[in-house]
Amino acid sequence: MAPGPYTIRVSRAGYLPWQKALDIRAEQVTFANAIHLWTNSATSLVQTGTFTRLTANADGDTLATLDASSTQLLFLTPDHRTISRVNIPESPSIAQDPIRWSGNGTALIMGGATPGESAWWTTSETGTKEAGILPPGQFFWNSNELVGYDAERQYTLNTRTNALSSELLAESHIGAIAGLTLETNTSTGLLMLRSQSILRQVFQLPRGHWQFAGQQGAYTLLKDEDHWLTVRIRVDGNTAEEVTGDWPRWLQNANTPTALFLNQNEIWTQELGQQPVLIARQSEPFVQVAWHPDGQTIFVATKTDVYALELDDRNGRQQTPLAKFDKIYDMAYANGSIFVNAELNGARGMYQRIVE
């Protein structure tokens, strides 16, 4: 084809069409090979209730949602079968926090996002049960182990035995994880990371109230309110990148750990070791964002709309409308469908939109 701009359109019966303007340049190949068509299907109400928070585990085989009217957490399969119900403590502040899954997708925590905050945890095992209450502190999943800190202690929860252990932190220590200690520099008052395996390897952190927030591969995550710091300690030099957002949403099976961050009216993506990239910005806050497993598309929920957004930014990112509601509370992707806690025409509950 001769060099110049072209509009490429792909369509198929039963699917929404794909269209994008691409430039062909002399002696260069222009690829249009990451095309995903979404089904042209209707949205259906699959569970009625005053549902608020909604999330799916990494495998996409379990959904968890909060029912505000009964103060219960429901575990469901993507085909709407109830797995279990968990009675949870009433806490308006915790109810605004994201639900965070363990690495294997069988347990979750809510709350514990900031130091001194209340938190509870539970598993997706069948039956009706009570949530486990955690001591006030800042908690995170380190793979399948739940770790937390307060001003004096480090906590570790074994979710298989329900055993919570704790130990006193050494003077000037903030925490420890995987051969790294977070310490206060007594002379400057700044925080620093000290490696126990690399001799004399110390990394001074930017100013802030940093606390450990997990690990992804060779990278250590630290958190200060809605600020995140990703650090890699190496013999040949340390690296660190900052991003602002609520909680990372990890792309499964990525060669390098890659996350989405929602920062009110901004969506960011970050491949660890690289600077974060701004994906979208609007005047009002976004409600939720989720990965499609191929890593080339994300699903975005605003106050009333859900759409697919391609990450390919050539001549603008392709946006495909998928569903519209009167009010959206939360959204998740699981097993080829978008699930939305929303209101539509006076009916409130969990809606399903099959997308593939």
KENU-886881 format. One record per residue (C-alpha): x, y, z; residue number from 1. Coordinates in steps of 0.02 Angstrom, whole numbers, plus 50000, padded with zeros to 5 digits. Example, Ala and Ser with C-alpha at 12.3 -4.5 7.8 and 13.67 -1.06 7.14 Angstrom:
REM KENU-886881
       x       y       z   resi
   50615   49775   50390      1
   50684   49947   50357      2
***
This chain:
REM KENU-886881
       x       y       z   resi
   50000   50000   50000      1
   50059   50175   49962      2
   50119   50281   50109      3
   49986   50387   50192      4
   49843   50381   50319      5
   49716   50238   50309      6
   49560   50195   50407      7
   49555   50010   50449      8
   49387   49933   50493      9
   49354   49755   50551     10
   49178   49689   50577     11
   49090   49524   50611     12
   48908   49479   50638     13
   48862   49480   50823     14
   49012   49588   50873     15
   49048   49773   50889     16
   49156   49837   50745     17
   49337   49892   50765     18
   49402   50045   50675     19
   49565   50142   50685     20
   49661   50269   50582     21
   49840   50210   50549     22
   49984   50289   50455     23
   50084   50188   50329     24
   50261   50253   50305     25
   50384   50221   50167     26
   50486   50060   50188     27
   50405   50023   50357     28
   50278   49893   50410     29
   50122   49954   50501     30
   50042   49821   50610     31
   49856   49805   50646     32
   49865   49634   50727     33
   49805   49668   50905     34
   49620   49678   50861     35
   49490   49619   50986     36
   49305   49619   50941     37
   49181   49627   51085     38
   49012   49541   51076     39
   48861   49648   51037     40
   48761   49576   51183     41
   48636   49649   51306     42
   48666   49686   51490     43
   48570   49575   51612     44
   48530   49589   51799     45
   48599   49431   51883     46
   48587   49476   52069     47
   48473   49602   52154     48
   48537   49693   52307     49
   48618   49851   52373     50
   48790   49796   52317     51
   48935   49917   52330     52
   49115   49852   52315     53
   49149   49717   52185     54
   49305   49622   52136     55
   49364   49463   52050     56
   49514   49357   52095     57
   49662   49340   51977     58
   49599   49177   51899     59
   49429   49253   51865     60
   49338   49106   51944     61
   49273   49196   52099     62
   49185   49362   52126     63
   49168   49449   52293     64
   49043   49588   52327     65
   48983   49687   52478     66
   48796   49694   52516     67
   48771   49856   52610     68
   48597   49812   52672     69
   48649   49651   52760     70
   48831   49693   52803     71
   48883   49533   52716     72
   49016   49489   52590     73
   48959   49368   52455     74
   49073   49252   52358     75
   49001   49203   52189     76
   49052   49107   52034     77
   49045   49199   51866     78
   48887   49098   51827     79
   48803   49178   51980     80
   48809   49032   52103     81
   48836   49086   52283     82
   48990   49003   52358     83
   48983   49076   52533     84
   48926   49221   52640     85
   49033   49312   52768     86
   48964   49421   52906     87
   49073   49576   52914     88
   49091   49716   53042     89
   49003   49879   53002     90
   49130   50013   52962     91
   49088   50158   52845     92
   49274   50199   52822     93
   49324   50021   52775     94
   49176   50007   52655     95
   49261   50135   52543     96
   49423   50035   52531     97
   49461   49914   52389     98
   49448   49726   52418     99
   49621   49649   52401    100
   49649   49467   52356    101
   49790   49351   52409    102
   49906   49291   52272    103
   49816   49125   52251    104
   49644   49207   52250    105
   49570   49111   52397    106
   49574   49245   52534    107
   49549   49432   52542    108
   49568   49582   52655    109
   49472   49744   52672    110
   49536   49895   52768    111
   49712   49913   52836    112
   49756   50032   52695    113
   49839   50160   52809    114
   49928   50148   52978    115
   49809   50124   53124    116
   49659   50079   53015    117
   49540   49938   53059    118
   49539   49786   52946    119
   49461   49615   52923    120
   49498   49463   52815    121
   49413   49304   52758    122
   49426   49157   52638    123
   49311   49099   52498    124
   49279   48930   52580    125
   49098   48872   52567    126
   48971   48909   52703    127
   48920   49057   52810    128
   49053   49124   52928    129
   49118   49275   53022    130
   49257   49386   52956    131
   49422   49381   53050    132
   49463   49544   53137    133
   49640   49610   53124    134
   49728   49729   53245    135
   49733   49911   53186    136
   49878   49934   53066    137
   49932   49939   52885    138
   49916   49769   52799    139
   49961   49696   52630    140
   49974   49529   52542    141
   50149   49466   52512    142
   50097   49326   52393    143
   49982   49218   52502    144
   50045   49285   52669    145
   49960   49431   52753    146
   50084   49553   52831    147
   50047   49707   52935    148
   50131   49840   53041    149
   50088   49960   53178    150
   50207   50078   53269    151
   50284   49938   53372    152
   50247   49768   53296    153
   50252   49668   53136    154
   50107   49548   53109    155
   50098   49392   53002    156
   49938   49296   52967    157
   49937   49115   52909    158
   49772   49100   52815    159
   49777   48910   52816    160
   49782   48897   53006    161
   49704   49066   53049    162
   49855   49096   53161    163
   49908   49277   53187    164
   50085   49301   53253    165
   50177   49461   53296    166
   50349   49519   53349    167
   50417   49681   53418    168
   50511   49789   53295    169
   50688   49837   53338    170
   50722   50018   53386    171
   50719   50135   53235    172
   50649   49992   53125    173
   50486   50018   53031    174
   50474   49843   52958    175
   50564   49699   52872    176
   50526   49595   52717    177
   50626   49471   52613    178
   50800   49523   52670    179
   50763   49710   52676    180
   50735   49818   52829    181
   50650   49987   52829    182
   50738   50098   52955    183
   50743   50277   53016    184
   50908   50367   52990    185
   50935   50434   53166    186
   51043   50578   53104    187
   50930   50643   52963    188
   50759   50575   53013    189
   50736   50507   52837    190
   50688   50327   52799    191
   50807   50206   52716    192
   50805   50028   52650    193
   50947   49916   52707    194
   50988   49753   52620    195
   51039   49607   52730    196
   51114   49510   52583    197
   51209   49645   52489    198
   51346   49713   52602    199
   51331   49898   52644    200
   51189   49921   52519    201
   51078   50061   52587    202
   50948   50161   52491    203
   50882   50325   52560    204
   50698   50351   52520    205
   50615   50514   52469    206
   50532   50610   52609    207
   50371   50529   52668    208
   50293   50406   52789    209
   50337   50252   52687    210
   50288   50076   52738    211
   50312   49908   52652    212
   50167   49863   52537    213
   50225   49700   52455    214
   50342   49625   52328    215
   50327   49586   52144    216
   50472   49484   52077    217
   50634   49578   52111    218
   50541   49737   52156    219
   50489   49799   52328    220
   50336   49909   52347    221
   50318   50045   52478    222
   50165   50151   52511    223
   50131   50322   52589    224
   49943   50360   52583    225
   49908   50356   52395    226
   50091   50372   52343    227
   50184   50216   52288    228
   50370   50186   52274    229
   50441   50039   52177    230
   50621   49999   52225    231
   50746   49874   52159    232
   50904   49849   52263    233
   51053   49792   52157    234
   51241   49779   52175    235
   51265   49887   52019    236
   51143   50022   52074    237
   50970   50046   52147    238
   50818   50102   52049    239
   50656   50183   52110    240
   50499   50249   52025    241
   50349   50338   52101    242
   50166   50335   52052    243
   50007   50400   52133    244
   49850   50293   52144    245
   49738   50188   52255    246
   49801   50007   52238    247
   49893   49914   52099    248
   49792   49799   51988    249
   49919   49672   51925    250
   49918   49601   51749    251
   49928   49413   51767    252
   50067   49316   51676    253
   50158   49475   51622    254
   50343   49452   51584    255
   50380   49603   51694    256
   50260   49647   51837    257
   50139   49775   51767    258
   50000   49866   51860    259
   49855   49985   51835    260
   49830   50127   51959    261
   49672   50230   51976    262
   49706   50406   52040    263
   49534   50487   52049    264
   49513   50561   51873    265
   49672   50481   51803    266
   49720   50304   51750    267
   49903   50256   51752    268
   49995   50099   51701    269
   50169   50051   51758    270
   50286   49913   51704    271
   50399   49898   51855    272
   50570   49967   51822    273
   50497   50096   51702    274
   50416   50265   51727    275
   50225   50260   51743    276
   50121   50307   51591    277
   49961   50411   51595    278
   49825   50314   51501    279
   49671   50424   51524    280
   49614   50581   51611    281
   49442   50659   51627    282
   49358   50798   51727    283
   49267   50681   51848    284
   49339   50533   51948    285
   49335   50361   51870    286
   49241   50226   51966    287
   49347   50074   51921    288
   49470   50002   51797    289
   49517   49820   51760    290
   49634   49724   51646    291
   49583   49614   51502    292
   49696   49460   51515    293
   49784   49499   51349    294
   49860   49655   51427    295
   49819   49758   51272    296
   49649   49821   51331    297
   49577   49887   51494    298
   49396   49903   51547    299
   49346   50071   51620    300
   49193   50119   51724    301
   49138   50299   51746    302
   48986   50354   51847    303
   48869   50293   51710    304
   48968   50206   51572    305
   49078   50054   51544    306
   49195   50044   51394    307
   49345   49950   51328    308
   49502   50055   51302    309
   49647   49993   51196    310
   49821   50037   51259    311
   49889   50058   51081    312
   49903   50247   51072    313
   49935   50267   50885    314
   49821   50410   50828    315
   49727   50398   50993    316
   49671   50249   51096    317
   49522   50152   51027    318
   49371   50164   51144    319
   49223   50045   51127    320
   49062   50079   51228    321
   48999   49920   51313    322
   48860   49968   51435    323
   48768   50117   51508    324
   48684   50132   51680    325
   48599   50263   51787    326
   48733   50245   51922    327
   48885   50132   51937    328
   48958   50081   52106    329
   49095   49961   52052    330
   49151   49846   51911    331
   49254   49687   51885    332
   49304   49574   51740    333
   49293   49385   51756    334
   49284   49239   51637    335
   49240   49336   51479    336
   49112   49452   51560    337
   49104   49623   51638    338
   49011   49626   51804    339
   48944   49793   51866    340
   48863   49842   52030    341
   48743   49974   51969    342
   48569   50048   51958    343
   48470   50041   51796    344
   48289   50095   51773    345
   48256   50084   51961    346
   48332   49909   51981    347
   48490   49897   52085    348
   48604   49746   52091    349
   48743   49656   51998    350
   48735   49662   51808    351
   48827   49554   51683    352
   48885   49606   51510    353
   48962   49461   51411    354
   49104   49534   51307    355
   49183   49380   51225    356
***
